Amino acid sequence: MTTFGRTDVQPVIQVRDLTMAYGDIDVLRGVDLDIHRGEVFALLGPNGAGKTTTVEILEGFRQRSGGEMSVLATDPERGGDAWRARIGLVLQSWRDHRRWRVAELLTHFATYYPDSRDPAELLALVGLTDQAGRQVDRLSGGQRRRLDVALGIVGRPELLFLDEPTTGFDPQARHEFHVLVERLARDEGVTVLLTTHDLAEAERLADRIAMLVGGRIRACGTPSELARRAAAQAEVRWTADDGTPCRERTEDPSRLVWELHRHAAGPIADLEVRRPTLEDTYLHMVHREADGTDGADGTDRDADEEAPAA
Ligand SMILES: Nc1ncnc2c1ncn2[C@@H]1O[C@H](COP(=O)(O)OP(=O)(O)OP(=O)(O)O)[C@@H](O)[C@H]1O
């Protein structure tokens, strides 16, 4: 890749060939990402895919094994306090601050930043006004998570990392959180990198989704691009004369069905033609990785799952 480096509109996050190994276990095997200002970008992947590892490297908390990257025009391994103040993190709940009251905690954290949000406005923004005087350890799980979000944005970050932010949210809280993230991106130009296992959440919230499976980005695009790509190949299923279940992916299902009929002695058992959804494609990738049926060099990937990172 020769285009790495500064351009007129340098992405907020640019990653090339990122690798990470823990001991002799390769977790990231060459990740490329370009995330632009004001974009809500979802990094989707199953447990253990390497999402948190990727985010921790981007946040400067973990040293990568290889590759190049820039986050807000800085290599995270060399980011100082001024760089860190431009980034908001929503990680784990603030267990160390259990005895603090909600408004006190926000007011305290606001003093760390040069242009922090007003704590009362922030409480209203995340729907915690009624809990302002409550101790942190008396909040429900969903309220705790909203407080995490409030703490993540108190310093008006340009870039916000949300690591599985809606875990424990009820549907209403999840909806309100989605509206909040959209507002931050649309009205304030905040760039958001969100990790999730939840495809529905990624589809609802993200401008673009990258699917991280087996240490590589297996697909990347807008939700509608990915859905279109997933549906481009139909899946034909049937049962062969000897009882073997068969399935084949094809862009021309009518031709395949015609061929099957031409060679069959009689009716074709259990014949079914379906267009995969984005969820089918994602689950197919995840299961294939779990089965170990994915080639180590990635050459057996289906064409419809191949996508550039940009
Ligand atoms: N400090 C560490 N030392 C050794 N292995 C680690 C370490 N941190 C993570 N791993 C391993 O690296 C892999 C990726 O972990 P990571 O937490 O990045 O995945 P994830 O996609 O965020 O998973 P989840 O969705 O479960 O949070 C896992 O197999 C994990 O066990």
The ligand as an SDF file (V2000), in Angstrom:
LIG
                    3D

 31 33  0  0  0  0  0  0  0  0999 V2000
   -3.6470   -9.8080   27.3170 N   0  0  0  0  0  0  0  0  0  0  0  0
   -3.8960  -10.9080   26.5940 C   0  0  0  0  0  0  0  0  0  0  0  0
   -3.0410  -11.9580   26.5890 N   0  0  0  0  0  0  0  0  0  0  0  0
   -3.2730  -13.0560   25.8650 C   0  0  0  0  0  0  0  0  0  0  0  0
   -4.3550  -13.2270   25.0590 N   0  0  0  0  0  0  0  0  0  0  0  0
   -5.2500  -12.2220   25.0140 C   0  0  0  0  0  0  0  0  0  0  0  0
   -5.0690  -11.0150   25.7730 C   0  0  0  0  0  0  0  0  0  0  0  0
   -6.1190  -10.1890   25.5130 N   0  0  0  0  0  0  0  0  0  0  0  0
   -6.9060  -10.8620   24.6400 C   0  0  0  0  0  0  0  0  0  0  0  0
   -6.3860  -12.0700   24.3410 N   0  0  0  0  0  0  0  0  0  0  0  0
   -6.9650  -13.0560   23.3960 C   0  0  0  0  0  0  0  0  0  0  0  0
   -7.0290  -12.4410   22.1240 O   0  0  0  0  0  0  0  0  0  0  0  0
   -8.2290  -12.8010   21.4550 C   0  0  0  0  0  0  0  0  0  0  0  0
   -8.9990  -11.5410   21.0690 C   0  0  0  0  0  0  0  0  0  0  0  0
   -9.4910  -10.9330   22.2500 O   0  0  0  0  0  0  0  0  0  0  0  0
  -10.3340   -9.5950   22.2230 P   0  0  0  0  0  0  0  0  0  0  0  0
  -10.7020   -9.2780   23.6290 O   0  0  0  0  0  0  0  0  0  0  0  0
   -9.6120   -8.5690   21.4460 O   0  0  0  0  0  0  0  0  0  0  0  0
  -11.6160  -10.0700   21.3870 O   0  0  0  0  0  0  0  0  0  0  0  0
  -13.0470   -9.3790   21.2420 P   0  0  0  0  0  0  0  0  0  0  0  0
  -13.3960   -9.4490   19.7980 O   0  0  0  0  0  0  0  0  0  0  0  0
  -13.0550   -8.0290   21.8600 O   0  0  0  0  0  0  0  0  0  0  0  0
  -13.9390  -10.3750   22.0830 O   0  0  0  0  0  0  0  0  0  0  0  0
  -15.3030  -10.1240   22.9390 P   0  0  0  0  0  0  0  0  0  0  0  0
  -16.3650   -9.8690   21.9440 O   0  0  0  0  0  0  0  0  0  0  0  0
  -15.4800  -11.4420   23.6380 O   0  0  0  0  0  0  0  0  0  0  0  0
  -15.0580   -8.9780   23.8640 O   0  0  0  0  0  0  0  0  0  0  0  0
   -8.9680  -13.7410   22.3900 C   0  0  0  0  0  0  0  0  0  0  0  0
   -8.6910  -15.0470   21.9990 O   0  0  0  0  0  0  0  0  0  0  0  0
   -8.3800  -13.4300   23.7340 C   0  0  0  0  0  0  0  0  0  0  0  0
   -8.4210  -14.5800   24.5590 O   0  0  0  0  0  0  0  0  0  0  0  0
  1  2  1  0
  2  3  1  0
  2  7  2  0
  3  4  2  0
  4  5  1  0
  5  6  2  0
  6  7  1  0
  6 10  1  0
  7  8  1  0
  8  9  2  0
  9 10  1  0
 10 11  1  0
 11 12  1  0
 11 30  1  0
 12 13  1  0
 13 14  1  0
 13 28  1  0
 14 15  1  0
 15 16  1  0
 16 17  2  0
 16 18  1  0
 16 19  1  0
 19 20  1  0
 20 21  2  0
 20 22  1  0
 20 23  1  0
 23 24  1  0
 24 25  2  0
 24 26  1  0
 24 27  1  0
 28 29  1  0
 28 30  1  0
 30 31  1  0
M  END
$$$$
